[in-house]
Amino acid sequence: MRHLLRMAGHSGRTNMHARNLAIVWAPNLLRSRDIEAAGLNGTAAFMEVRVQSIVVEFILTHLEQLFGN
């Protein structure tokens, strides 16, 4: 997570701010085998990825408060 936060620090050049990084990385960081086994598709799958990305974005924007130095 700290690496992703460092990457977000370069968002002026890369346009990969915390939200974009969360969208890209959330499905891998918060992977759920139960969800994969259920075979979600369409709207249900989109909603799951949306929730995952919100959680990762929250962690990235509050990293220091959550984990300290």
C-alpha positions in Angstrom: 0.0 0.0 0.0 2.9 2.4 0.7 4.2 1.7 -2.7 0.9 2.6 -4.3 0.8 5.8 -2.2 4.2 6.7 -3.5 2.9 6.1 -7.0 -0.1 8.4 -6.3 2.4 11.0 -5.4 3.4 11.1 -9.0 -0.1 11.6 -10.3 0.7 14.9 -11.8 2.8 13.1 -14.4 1.0 9.8 -14.6 -2.6 10.7 -13.8 -2.6 7.6 -11.5 -4.0 9.2 -8.4 -5.4 7.1 -5.5 -8.7 6.5 -7.1 -7.3 5.3 -10.4 -4.7 3.1 -8.6 -7.5 1.7 -6.4 -9.6 0.8 -9.5 -6.7 -1.0 -11.1 -5.3 -2.8 -8.0 -8.4 -3.5 -5.9 -9.5 -6.7 -7.6 -6.1 -8.2 -7.0 -5.6 -6.8 -3.5 -9.0 -7.8 -2.2 -9.5 -10.9 -4.3 -12.3 -13.2 -3.1 -12.4 -16.8 -4.1 -16.0 -17.0 -2.9 -17.0 -14.3 -5.3 -15.1 -16.0 -8.1 -16.8 -19.4 -7.3 -20.2 -17.7 -7.3 -19.5 -16.7 -10.9 -20.8 -13.1 -10.6 -21.1 -11.3 -13.8 -22.7 -8.1 -15.1 -24.0 -5.7 -12.5 -23.2 -7.9 -9.4 -19.5 -8.2 -10.5 -19.3 -4.4 -11.2 -20.7 -3.6 -7.8 -18.2 -5.9 -6.1 -15.3 -4.3 -7.9 -16.7 -0.9 -7.0 -16.8 -1.7 -3.3 -13.3 -3.1 -3.5 -12.0 0.0 -5.1 -13.6 2.2 -2.5 -12.0 0.3 0.3 -8.5 0.4 -1.4 -8.9 4.2 -2.1 -9.9 4.7 1.6 -6.8 2.8 2.8 -4.6 4.8 0.4 -5.9 8.1 1.5 -5.8 7.3 5.2 -2.6 5.1 5.2 -0.8 7.0 7.9 -3.8 7.2 10.2 -4.4 3.5 9.8 -0.9 2.1 10.0 1.3 4.9 11.2 4.9 5.4 10.0 
